[in-house]
Amino acid sequence: MASRSFLGSVLWVFDYIQRAGRASTAYHDLSMMSDSELACRGMTRGDLPRIAFKAGFGDL
């Protein structure tokens, strides 16, 4: 039973790393856009952390 718990913890860590990578990629991609490109999509630079977090982790 302890091995299942350990395996579950390891899988959770890898899942979290994958989600963080998606959030990082989303933030990077959005940050490369100009302010006018962001505005056309209804976003401002201040929205980027929230949007990137949601892209990686969903609605926690």
C-alpha positions, 0 to 999 in steps of 0.5 A: 500500500505504501508503494501505491501512495509513493507511485501516486505522489510521483505521478502527481509531481510529473503531472504538476510539472507538465501543467507548469510547462503548459502555463509557461508556454502559454505565458511566453506565447502571449507575452510575445504579442504586441499590446494591440494584438492582445487588445484584439483578443480582449486581453491586456498584459495584466491578464497574462498571468491569470490566463497562462495559469488557467491554460496550465492548471484550469480552474482550481 
